Amino acid sequence: RHCNCILVTKMNYLEHLTCDILPFWLNNALDKQNGGIFTQLDEKGKIYGEEKSVWFQGRALYTFSLAYTLVKDEKYLSAARAIFDFLPKCSDGTLRMAFTVTKDGREIQKRRYWFSETFAAIGCAEYYLASGDKNAKILAEKYFDVAYDIYINPEKTTPKFNSETVNLH
């Protein structure tokens, strides 16, 4: 079923979320082989690229966890679990996360920002509230600590520009 913007403003948002938006992602984007969720889909749900955005993994984890908490539908908790189990594949030994990964979680690109870690932290925290999984709480705190450390110590990240080839002053 397709909703246009005018209809959405006059309808129940929870209904739109549970009847249109979440089913789109559940039916088209969950990676049943490797875990996680594909992020390169067209409007029909056809996957056109298998790289996965790591920050989106955390956001989807948050969304499906909260959806489970609100409506108690097990399919949302199951989707959240598949994404939660995929997250550790997206980080190095220090829990510094990649920005994009292959479909099986190998790093493609790492950015100097902390977006992936912050979304992983809120996703894991919400998953803990939904599932009671104590490992999710521990990971939420660890991802938050990594993000905060990068925030207060930007020198720990790779510079955006190579100072040997770019004169910034």
C-alpha positions as a printed Julia matrix, in Angstrom:
169×3 Matrix{Float64}:
  0.0     0.0    0.0
  1.33    3.4   -0.87
  0.77    6.57   1.14
  1.32   10.07  -0.1
  2.39   12.96   2.11
 -1.11   14.44   2.39
 -2.54   11.16   3.64
  0.25   10.67   6.15
 -0.44   14.01   7.81
 -4.08   13.01   8.38
 -3.55    9.4    9.44
 -2.24    7.58  12.42
  1.58    7.62  12.31
  1.86    4.32  14.18
 -0.37    2.71  11.58
  1.75    4.13   8.76
  4.89    2.9   10.49
  3.6    -0.62  11.14
  1.67   -1.06   7.88
  4.01    0.59   5.4
  7.46    1.62   6.58
  8.6    -1.23   8.82
  7.21   -3.96   6.52
  9.14   -2.42   3.62
 12.41   -2.83   5.53
 11.51   -6.22   7.01
 10.5    -7.69   3.64
 13.28   -6.22   1.54
 16.34   -5.19   3.51
 17.13   -7.7    6.26
 20.17   -9.75   5.35
 19.16  -13.26   6.35
 22.55  -14.7    5.4
 24.99  -12.3    7.12
 22.82  -10.35   9.53
 22.35   -6.63   9.57
 20.28   -4.64   7.13
 20.97   -3.59   3.57
 20.78    0.14   2.99
 20.97    0.49  -0.78
 17.4    -0.15  -1.93
 15.22    1.52  -4.49
 11.63    2.57  -3.78
 10.38   -0.88  -4.82
 12.69   -2.59  -2.32
 15.17   -3.93  -4.88
 18.72   -4.04  -3.51
 21.06   -2.27  -5.91
 24.22   -2.4   -3.77
 25.44   -4.68  -1.02
 27.58   -2.2    0.92
 26.01   -1.49   4.29
 25.99    1.84   6.04
 27.07    1.23   9.63
 25.36    4.27  11.12
 22.13    2.95   9.6
 22.63   -0.38  11.39
 22.44    1.46  14.72
 19.44    3.51  13.64
 17.59    0.42  12.4
 18.45   -1.39  15.64
 16.94    1.5   17.58
 13.84    1.64  15.35
 13.02   -2.08  15.45
 13.74   -2.26  19.19
 11.43    0.65  19.92
  8.79   -0.77  17.58
  8.88   -4.01  19.56
  8.54   -2.1   22.84
  5.53   -0.18  21.51
  3.56   -2.94  19.78
  5.09   -6.19  21.12
  5.35   -7.84  17.71
  8.08  -10.51  17.8
  9.12   -9.86  14.19
 10.49   -6.48  15.27
 12.51   -8.0   18.09
 13.8   -10.69  15.73
 14.91   -8.03  13.22
 16.56   -6.04  16.02
 18.43   -9.16  17.16
 19.77   -9.8   13.64
 21.06   -6.24  13.47
 22.46   -6.31  17.03
 24.37   -9.51  16.25
 25.83   -7.89  13.12
 27.16   -4.73  14.83
 30.36   -6.25  16.3
 31.44   -7.24  12.78
 31.49   -3.52  11.93
 34.12   -2.51  14.47
 37.78   -3.04  15.15
 39.34   -4.27  18.41
 38.83   -0.88  20.04
 35.12   -0.77  19.08
 35.91    2.0   16.61
 33.35    1.4   13.89
 33.58    1.55  10.14
 31.36    3.92   8.18
 30.56    1.4    5.43
 31.12   -2.35   5.37
 30.7    -5.24   2.95
 27.59   -7.37   3.26
 29.42   -9.65   5.7
 30.78   -6.78   7.8
 34.32   -6.2    6.53
 35.4    -2.57   6.62
 35.24   -0.58   3.4
 35.5     2.94   4.74
 36.16    4.5    8.12
 35.47    8.14   8.79
 36.95   10.37  11.42
 33.5    11.15  12.8
 31.71    9.26  15.55
 28.29    8.85  13.92
 28.43    5.06  13.65
 29.36    4.72  17.33
 26.64    7.1   18.56
 23.91    5.35  16.58
 25.23    1.98  17.75
 25.08    3.24  21.35
 21.46    4.38  21.14
 20.48    1.27  19.18
 22.06   -1.05  21.74
 20.5     0.9   24.62
 17.02    0.61  23.08
 17.63   -3.06  22.28
 18.55   -3.62  25.94
 15.26   -2.02  27.0
 13.32   -4.17  24.53
 15.08   -7.47  25.11
 16.71   -7.3   28.52
 19.97   -8.54  26.94
 22.66   -7.35  29.36
 25.3    -7.56  26.63
 23.39   -4.86  24.76
 23.62   -2.55  27.77
 27.35   -3.19  28.06
 27.89   -2.53  24.34
 25.76    0.65  24.48
 28.02    2.01  27.21
 31.19    0.98  25.35
 30.08    2.5   22.04
 29.13    5.69  23.86
 32.56    5.8   25.56
 34.32    5.38  22.19
 32.21    8.15  20.61
 32.81   10.49  23.52
 36.54    9.78  23.51
 36.71   10.65  19.8
 34.68   13.79  20.44
 36.94   15.13  23.21
 40.16   13.89  21.58
 39.87   14.61  17.86
 43.61   14.07  17.47
 42.9    10.32  17.87
 41.19   10.27  14.5
 42.7    10.25  11.08
 42.98   13.83   9.79
 40.5    14.76   7.11
 43.29   16.08   4.89
 46.83   14.85   4.38
 49.02   17.66   5.77
 51.87   16.6    3.47
 49.86   17.41   0.35
 47.41   20.07   1.55
 48.46   23.37   3.15
 45.63   24.39   5.45
 47.25   27.64   6.65
